[in-house]
Amino acid sequence: MYPAGELTRLSVRKAMVRVRIAEHRWQCVEAGNNLSRPVEVVDGLLAKWRQISPVAKAVGTPLVLLAVKKLFLKRLHHMAGIARAVQVIFQTARMVSGWKT
């Protein structure tokens, strides 16, 4: 039915397809490993959080929030002032550009 040469070509092509499938499987495994790394980090952090005593959580959480507030509150106020100033500058520039000379 098939000549020997065509059967040989088909077997070579089949081998190439199998190699490509194996390569794609390896790429999928690598992608899965890369995607699971952040999940592993979060899982480790949750495990450590569960090991901390409830008293430490009750005391530590407000202290951390207070420290964050102290550290970043001044920066946030400064950024809000800059944002308001930029808005006024743009409104003034738009108004001046509309004036007829």
Secondary structure, 3 states (H helix, E strand, C coil): CCCHHHHHHHHHHHHHHHHHHHHHHHHHHHHHHHHHHHHHHHHHHHHHHHHCCHHHHHHHHHHHHHHHHHHHHHHHHHHHHHHHHHHHHHHHHHHHHCCCC
